[in-house]
Amino acid sequence: MKRLLITGAAGGIGSVCRKRLTHMADTLRLSGRGDLGEPAPHEEIMLCDLGDKIAVEELVEGCDGIVHMGGQSTEASWDVIRNANIEGMFNLYEAARKHGKPRILYASSNHAIGFYRQSQNIDATAPVRPDGLYGVSKVFGEALASMYHDKFGIETACVRIGSCFPEPTSHRMLSTWMSFDDFIRLVECVFRVPVLGCPIIYGVSANDATWWDNTSVAYLGWQPHDNSESHRARLDSEMAAPNRNAPDAIYQGGMFTADGIHEE
Ligand SMILES: NC(=O)c1ccc[n+]([C@@H]2O[C@H](COP(=O)([O-])OP(=O)(O)OC[C@H]3O[C@@H](n4cnc5c(N)ncnc54)[C@H](O)[C@@H]3O)[C@@H](O)[C@H]2O)c1
């Protein structure tokens, strides 16, 4: 690619993308709301709020691909979620429609299906069961991506990210963890596969403890290498496993299922 846009480039995953996706494009265009520091020679920085339609149009113009990591990443008030994850997604897809229809990797979330029980195994065909307003906004994003694919041919990988952190930090994360290495491998596959379509992908490493079936996206050639099992002994020594009646032990979305509505 000539130019790859990374939104949310100051965030936890976006900052990893900034460092580790340099081989994917001549130029990385980095965006966020806050300070992104000085651009390296292969970088461009364009700060903007995703809720600003005109700014998002300028942001997307001239990009061949988008890794969309920007957005509200936890439960929050409706105003915050609406601006970043509803208006922001619409602005991004409208900009993509008008400016060359770049391929998009969209950071959806396991919270789109958080009310499934941990005893259930699900695949991409399972009906959504969001566990809060944040999860609902991620479902909206998936629906938007699907519509822009069917109607306008924009291809999107909707990645229902589990827990993408340096290492699992809870027992639930033994099932939801995705290493940064496996995420970067996924980004490479998404942008290299000749025909992507608009698949739902569970963003999770090759953990022994798993609830999610990615058989339908075997065509991507993505083979996660890491396995949370190597962290189990450490976690067991650091903390007690959650009580079996606790949301963190019952639902795939964990504690998000027990959160209320965040008022202003
Ligand atoms: N980290 C995970 O395990 C995980 C799990 C599921 C889904 N996700 C999704 O992946 C994406 C990245 O996650 P993360 O952990 O890096 O989150 P993060 O909160 O660290 O980063 C998100 C970035 O988006 C920016 N942002 C928020 N609202 C914005 C707005 N209105 N305009 C412009 N920028 C805005 C924030 O400033 C932040 O830099 C998010 O969309 C999140 O919902 C992450």
The ligand as an SDF file (V2000), in Angstrom:
LIG
                    3D

 44 48  0  0  0  0  0  0  0  0999 V2000
   -7.6680   -3.8100   23.8590 N   0  0  0  0  0  0  0  0  0  0  0  0
   -8.5860   -4.7680   23.7650 C   0  0  0  0  0  0  0  0  0  0  0  0
   -8.4150   -5.8620   24.2930 O   0  0  0  0  0  0  0  0  0  0  0  0
   -9.8440   -4.5650   22.9790 C   0  0  0  0  0  0  0  0  0  0  0  0
  -10.8760   -5.5130   23.0930 C   0  0  0  0  0  0  0  0  0  0  0  0
  -12.0240   -5.3460   22.3050 C   0  0  0  0  0  0  0  0  0  0  0  0
  -12.1130   -4.2870   21.4290 C   0  0  0  0  0  0  0  0  0  0  0  0
  -11.1030   -3.3550   21.3670 N   0  0  0  0  0  0  0  0  0  0  0  0
  -11.2590   -2.2150   20.4580 C   0  0  0  0  0  0  0  0  0  0  0  0
  -10.0340   -1.9820   19.7930 O   0  0  0  0  0  0  0  0  0  0  0  0
   -9.8330   -0.5840   19.6220 C   0  0  0  0  0  0  0  0  0  0  0  0
   -8.4960   -0.1900   20.2390 C   0  0  0  0  0  0  0  0  0  0  0  0
   -8.4990   -0.5940   21.5940 O   0  0  0  0  0  0  0  0  0  0  0  0
   -7.4300   -0.0390   22.6350 P   0  0  0  0  0  0  0  0  0  0  0  0
   -7.3850   -1.0130   23.7510 O   0  0  0  0  0  0  0  0  0  0  0  0
   -6.1940    0.3420   21.9130 O   0  0  0  0  0  0  0  0  0  0  0  0
   -8.2020    1.2470   23.1550 O   0  0  0  0  0  0  0  0  0  0  0  0
   -7.6160    2.6490   23.6560 P   0  0  0  0  0  0  0  0  0  0  0  0
   -8.6860    3.2830   24.4560 O   0  0  0  0  0  0  0  0  0  0  0  0
   -6.2720    2.4550   24.2750 O   0  0  0  0  0  0  0  0  0  0  0  0
   -7.4070    3.4420   22.2860 O   0  0  0  0  0  0  0  0  0  0  0  0
   -8.4820    4.0370   21.5900 C   0  0  0  0  0  0  0  0  0  0  0  0
   -7.9960    5.3550   21.0320 C   0  0  0  0  0  0  0  0  0  0  0  0
   -9.1010    5.9810   20.3720 O   0  0  0  0  0  0  0  0  0  0  0  0
   -9.0860    7.3670   20.6990 C   0  0  0  0  0  0  0  0  0  0  0  0
  -10.4350    7.9250   20.6210 N   0  0  0  0  0  0  0  0  0  0  0  0
  -11.4720    7.7030   21.4550 C   0  0  0  0  0  0  0  0  0  0  0  0
  -12.5200    8.4580   21.1040 N   0  0  0  0  0  0  0  0  0  0  0  0
  -12.1350    9.1570   20.0100 C   0  0  0  0  0  0  0  0  0  0  0  0
  -12.7740   10.1220   19.1710 C   0  0  0  0  0  0  0  0  0  0  0  0
  -14.0330   10.5300   19.4000 N   0  0  0  0  0  0  0  0  0  0  0  0
  -12.0680   10.6410   18.1490 N   0  0  0  0  0  0  0  0  0  0  0  0
  -10.7870   10.2570   17.9120 C   0  0  0  0  0  0  0  0  0  0  0  0
  -10.1290    9.3630   18.6580 N   0  0  0  0  0  0  0  0  0  0  0  0
  -10.8100    8.8130   19.6910 C   0  0  0  0  0  0  0  0  0  0  0  0
   -8.5590    7.4330   22.1270 C   0  0  0  0  0  0  0  0  0  0  0  0
   -8.0320    8.7080   22.4200 O   0  0  0  0  0  0  0  0  0  0  0  0
   -7.5090    6.3120   22.1290 C   0  0  0  0  0  0  0  0  0  0  0  0
   -6.2220    6.8190   21.7860 O   0  0  0  0  0  0  0  0  0  0  0  0
  -11.0460    0.1070   20.2670 C   0  0  0  0  0  0  0  0  0  0  0  0
  -11.9910    0.3990   19.2670 O   0  0  0  0  0  0  0  0  0  0  0  0
  -11.5930   -0.9400   21.2050 C   0  0  0  0  0  0  0  0  0  0  0  0
  -12.9780   -0.7920   21.4070 O   0  0  0  0  0  0  0  0  0  0  0  0
   -9.9850   -3.4770   22.1250 C   0  0  0  0  0  0  0  0  0  0  0  0
  1  2  1  0
  2  3  2  0
  2  4  1  0
  4  5  1  0
  4 44  2  0
  5  6  2  0
  6  7  1  0
  7  8  2  0
  8  9  1  0
  8 44  1  0
  9 10  1  0
  9 42  1  0
 10 11  1  0
 11 12  1  0
 11 40  1  0
 12 13  1  0
 13 14  1  0
 14 15  2  0
 14 16  1  0
 14 17  1  0
 17 18  1  0
 18 19  2  0
 18 20  1  0
 18 21  1  0
 21 22  1  0
 22 23  1  0
 23 24  1  0
 23 38  1  0
 24 25  1  0
 25 26  1  0
 25 36  1  0
 26 27  1  0
 26 35  1  0
 27 28  2  0
 28 29  1  0
 29 30  1  0
 29 35  2  0
 30 31  1  0
 30 32  2  0
 32 33  1  0
 33 34  2  0
 34 35  1  0
 36 37  1  0
 36 38  1  0
 38 39  1  0
 40 41  1  0
 40 42  1  0
 42 43  1  0
M  CHG  2   8   1  16  -1
M  END
$$$$
